Amino acid sequence: MKGHRTLLAAALGAGLAASTGAAFAAEIKVLNWNGYGTDEKFAVEEFEKKTGIKVVHDYFTSEQEMLTKLRTSPGAYDVVLVNSTYLNQARGEGLVQTIDPAKITNLPDVNPTLTKDPSVTVEGKLWGVPWVWGSTSFSYNTDTIKDDITSINALWDPKYAGRIAFRDDALLAVELAAIALGQDINNPSDMPAIKKKLLELKPQIRSFWASEDEWMKGFAAKSFDIGVIWAGGAARAVKKFKLPSKFVLPQEGAVGWFDTLTIAANAPNPDGAAKFIDYMISPDFYVRWDTQTGAAVSANTKAVAALPADAFNRVVMGAPEVAGRLKFMQPMPDDKRQEIQELWAEVKTDFAQ
């Protein structure tokens, strides 16, 4: 009897282990910005219902934090949001893996300019799926500002002193200053001039922000009148939160970018990750995300075409002249990125004095 009980216990233990393994296989962990599409309640519920795969999220507040989490927690994540300018670095460090294009059924509808980007496709291998693209500029409160702002120099206009919220991001700060000075955002030629321009923001800035949620709460509380923000966040401010926000694409130009969805190296469930990425770039998900919440522009051209005729991302962001005004970010050498980080640290130190 004792031997029988031992065998029974062993069998039950094996069964429990198998069921635990099955539960883990039916789960994916996504690393992304908080509130950035992949964690939309309707999407998580719909994907789980369609596939039986549970979606769990973890978040970062900067690209550097994202890279650190991948480095320090190998095997913890399946899907990771990686901006195209960081994709080469993530690939070079072995933090992401190649993606089988055959498993992404919506990939043929993705803008080929993005899929052929040298950070996305390397030697014929796909390292990330272009998901959305957009612009980072600023929005202003139309209840408190009645001017029709069209220039990036509004950020430096004395009439808005102490009323600006700025993103605490070294690279973005330098890019915005470069646009204002007519320099190349990817290779600024006069860093002393960039530093001087950023120091001139000292009387302008009311606060720094790190997350989109923080920006929304500050805008709603009217703690600032102008806030640096990306186009998707500006759209969400209006659609989701009903805020009196107007996004500006300055006449001097604006920062352009695109984000990819990648599969982490050593992902526990790479097949589930591929299914989730495919769902994320589908027109069904995107149209609902954009119309209900507000989004950046889908990399899937069919998804954009399926938006309502008056949709912001179809009419405004989709206008041909917009693409011509955007200055798209490119991968940057480590030494240049370090120089920018140090410059921004010096500027912030001056602000604190």
C-alpha positions in Angstrom: 0.0 0.0 0.0 2.8 2.3 0.9 4.4 1.7 -2.5 1.0 2.3 -4.2 0.6 5.6 -2.4 4.1 6.6 -3.4 3.4 5.9 -7.1 0.1 7.7 -6.9 1.7 10.8 -5.3 4.4 10.7 -8.0 1.8 10.5 -10.7 -0.2 13.4 -9.2 3.0 15.4 -8.9 3.8 14.8 -12.5 0.3 15.8 -13.5 0.6 19.0 -11.5 3.9 19.8 -13.1 2.5 19.2 -16.5 -0.5 21.4 -15.9 1.7 24.2 -14.5 3.9 23.9 -17.6 0.8 24.1 -19.8 -0.4 27.2 -17.9 3.0 28.9 -18.4 3.0 28.0 -22.1 -0.3 29.8 -22.5 1.0 33.1 -21.2 3.1 35.9 -22.6 4.8 38.7 -20.8 4.9 42.1 -22.6 7.4 44.9 -21.8 6.1 48.3 -23.0 5.3 51.9 -21.9 2.3 52.0 -19.6 -0.9 52.8 -21.5 0.6 52.3 -24.9 -1.8 50.0 -26.8 -0.7 46.5 -25.9 -2.4 46.8 -22.5 -5.7 48.1 -23.7 -8.3 46.2 -21.8 -10.4 45.3 -24.8 -7.3 44.0 -26.7 -6.0 41.8 -23.9 -9.4 40.3 -23.4 -10.0 39.8 -27.1 -6.6 38.2 -27.7 -6.9 35.9 -24.7 -10.4 34.8 -25.9 -9.1 34.2 -29.5 -5.9 32.3 -28.5 -6.2 31.1 -24.9 -3.0 33.0 -24.2 -2.9 35.2 -21.1 -1.2 38.6 -21.5 0.8 39.9 -18.5 2.5 43.4 -18.7 5.6 45.0 -17.2 6.5 48.6 -17.9 9.5 50.9 -18.4 9.7 54.7 -18.3 12.7 55.1 -20.6 14.5 53.1 -23.3 17.5 52.7 -21.1 15.3 51.1 -18.4 13.9 48.8 -21.1 17.4 47.7 -22.1 18.4 47.2 -18.5 15.4 45.0 -17.8 16.2 42.8 -20.8 19.8 42.6 -19.6 19.1 41.8 -16.0 16.0 39.5 -16.5 16.9 37.1 -19.4 14.0 34.8 -20.2 11.4 37.0 -18.4 9.8 38.6 -21.4 8.2 37.5 -24.7 7.2 40.7 -26.5 9.2 43.9 -26.1 8.4 47.4 -27.5 11.7 48.7 -29.0 12.0 52.0 -30.8 13.8 51.6 -34.1 16.8 53.7 -32.9 17.5 51.2 -30.2 16.8 48.1 -32.2 20.4 47.7 -33.4 21.7 48.0 -29.9 19.2 45.4 -28.6 20.1 43.1 -31.5 23.9 43.6 -31.0 23.6 42.8 -27.3 21.6 39.6 -28.0 18.5 40.9 -26.2 16.1 40.1 -29.0 15.7 37.3 -31.5 14.8 37.1 -35.2 11.1 36.8 -36.2 9.8 34.4 -38.7 7.9 36.6 -41.2 5.6 33.6 -42.1 4.1 33.8 -38.6 3.1 37.5 -39.0 0.2 37.2 -41.4 -0.4 41.0 -41.5 3.3 41.7 -42.3 2.7 42.1 -46.1 0.5 45.1 -45.4 3.1 46.9 -43.3 4.7 49.9 -45.0 7.8 48.4 -46.9 9.8 51.5 -46.2 9.7 50.6 -42.5 10.2 46.9 -42.9 13.3 47.5 -45.1 14.8 49.9 -42.6 18.4 48.8 -41.9 17.6 48.5 -38.2 14.6 46.2 -38.8 15.9 43.9 -41.5 19.5 42.9 -41.3 21.0 40.6 -43.9 17.6 39.4 -44.8 16.5 38.6 -41.2 13.6 40.4 -39.5 14.4 41.6 -36.0 11.3 43.6 -35.3 7.9 44.3 -36.7 7.1 47.9 -37.4 4.1 48.7 -35.3 3.3 52.5 -35.2 5.0 55.7 -36.3 4.5 59.3 -35.4 6.0 62.6 -34.3 7.1 64.1 -31.0 6.4 67.8 -30.7 4.1 69.6 -28.2 0.5 70.3 -27.5 -1.1 73.4 -26.0 -4.2 74.1 -23.9 -6.7 75.9 -26.2 -8.7 77.1 -23.2 -5.7 79.1 -21.9 -3.9 79.9 -25.1 -5.9 81.5 -27.9 -3.0 82.0 -30.2 -2.6 79.7 -33.2 0.8 78.3 -32.4 2.8 77.1 -35.5 6.5 77.4 -34.5 8.7 75.4 -32.3 10.0 78.7 -30.8 6.8 78.8 -28.7 8.8 76.7 -26.3 11.2 79.6 -25.8 8.6 82.4 -26.0 8.7 84.6 -22.8 4.9 84.9 -22.8 4.8 81.2 -21.8 7.5 81.4 -19.1 6.9 78.9 -16.3 4.0 77.3 -18.2 5.8 74.5 -20.1 6.1 70.8 -19.2 9.2 69.2 -20.7 10.0 65.5 -21.1 13.1 64.5 -19.1 14.8 62.9 -22.1 18.3 64.0 -23.1 18.0 62.9 -26.7 14.7 64.5 -27.3 15.8 67.7 -25.6 18.8 68.0 -28.0 16.6 67.1 -31.0 14.1 69.8 -30.3 16.9 72.4 -29.8 18.5 71.2 -33.0 15.2 71.7 -34.9 14.9 75.2 -33.5 18.5 76.0 -34.6 18.2 74.4 -38.0 20.7 71.6 -37.2 20.5 67.9 -38.0 18.8 66.1 -35.2 20.8 62.9 -35.8 24.2 64.6 -36.0 24.1 68.1 -34.5 27.0 70.1 -35.7 27.2 72.8 -32.9 26.8 71.3 -29.5 27.7 74.5 -27.6 24.9 76.3 -29.4 22.5 73.4 -28.5 23.5 73.7 -24.9 23.0 77.4 -24.9 19.6 77.0 -26.5 18.5 74.4 -23.8 19.8 76.6 -21.0 17.4 79.3 -22.3 14.5 77.0 -21.4 15.3 77.5 -17.7 12.6 80.2 -17.1 10.2 78.4 -19.4 9.9 75.0 -17.7 7.3 74.5 -15.0 7.9 70.7 -14.6 9.5 67.6 -16.1 7.5 64.5 -16.8 8.5 60.8 -17.3 5.2 59.0 -18.1 2.3 59.8 -20.4 -0.1 59.3 -17.4 1.9 62.0 -15.5 1.5 64.4 -18.6 -2.3 63.8 -18.8 -2.8 64.5 -15.1 -0.7 67.6 -15.2 -2.6 68.9 -18.3 -6.0 68.1 -16.8 -4.9 70.0 -13.6 -3.8 72.9 -15.7 -0.4 72.9 -14.1 1.1 73.8 -17.5 -0.2 75.3 -20.8 2.2 73.7 -23.2 3.6 70.2 -23.0 6.1 68.3 -25.1 4.3 65.1 -26.2 4.1 62.6 -29.0 1.3 62.7 -31.5 -0.3 59.5 -30.2 -0.4 60.9 -26.6 -1.9 64.1 -28.0 -4.6 62.1 -29.7 -5.4 60.2 -26.5 -5.6 63.5 -24.6 -8.5 64.5 -26.8 -10.2 61.2 -27.4 -9.8 59.4 -24.1 -9.6 62.3 -21.6 -11.5 65.0 -23.5 -8.8 67.6 -22.8 -8.6 70.9 -24.8 -5.3 69.9 -26.4 -4.0 70.9 -29.8 -1.0 69.2 -31.2 1.5 71.3 -33.2 3.6 70.1 -36.1 5.9 73.1 -36.2 6.8 74.8 -39.5 10.4 74.2 -38.7 9.9 70.5 -38.5 9.3 67.8 -35.9 10.9 64.7 -34.6 9.8 61.5 -36.5 10.1 58.0 -35.1 8.7 54.5 -35.4 8.3 51.7 -32.8 8.7 48.0 -33.4 7.4 45.0 -31.5 10.1 42.4 -31.0 10.5 39.0 -29.5 12.9 38.9 -26.6 15.9 36.5 -26.6 15.1 33.4 -24.7 11.4 34.3 -24.7 9.5 31.5 -22.9 6.7 31.6 -25.5 8.0 32.9 -28.8 5.0 31.4 -30.8 2.6 33.2 -28.5 4.6 36.3 -28.9 4.4 36.1 -32.7 0.6 35.7 -32.5 0.3 38.7 -30.2 2.5 40.9 -32.5 0.4 39.8 -35.5 -2.8 40.8 -33.6 -1.2 44.2 -32.6 -0.6 45.2 -36.2 -4.0 44.0 -37.5 -6.6 46.5 -38.8 -9.2 45.1 -36.4 -7.1 46.0 -33.3 -5.8 49.3 -34.6 -9.1 50.9 -35.8 -10.6 50.2 -32.4 -7.5 51.4 -30.5 -7.4 54.7 -32.5 -11.1 55.5 -32.6 -11.7 54.6 -28.9 -8.5 55.7 -27.2 -6.2 57.5 -29.7 -3.0 56.1 -31.2 0.1 56.8 -33.2 -0.1 56.0 -36.9 -0.2 52.3 -37.7 2.6 50.9 -39.8 0.0 48.8 -41.5 -1.3 50.8 -44.4 -4.6 48.8 -44.6 -5.2 49.7 -40.9 -4.8 53.4 -41.6 -7.1 53.2 -44.7 -9.7 51.5 -42.5 -10.0 54.5 -40.2 -13.0 56.9 -40.4 -12.6 59.4 -43.2 -12.1 62.3 -40.7 -9.7 60.5 -38.4 -6.6 62.5 -37.2 -4.2 59.8 -38.2 -5.7 59.5 -41.7 -6.3 63.2 -42.5 -3.7 65.1 -40.5 -0.8 62.6 -39.9 -1.5 60.8 -43.1 -1.2 64.0 -45.2 1.8 63.9 -47.6 3.2 67.2 -46.4 3.5 65.8 -42.9 6.0 63.1 -43.8 8.1 65.8 -45.6 8.2 67.9 -42.4 9.3 65.1 -40.1 12.9 64.5 -39.3 13.2 60.8 -38.5 15.5 59.6 -35.8 18.3 57.3 -36.7 20.5 55.0 -34.6 23.2 57.0 -32.9 26.8 56.0 -31.9 27.4 55.3 -28.2 29.9 58.1 -27.9 27.5 60.7 -29.3 24.7 59.4 -27.1 26.9 59.7 -24.1 27.9 63.2 -25.1 24.2 64.1 -25.2 23.5 62.5 -21.9 26.3 64.5 -20.2 25.2 67.7 -21.9 21.6 67.3 -20.6 22.9 66.5 -17.1 24.8 69.7 -17.1 21.8 71.7 -18.3 19.5 70.2 -15.6 22.1 70.9 -12.9 22.0 74.6 -14.0 18.2 74.5 -13.9 18.3 73.2 -10.3 20.5 76.1 -9.1 
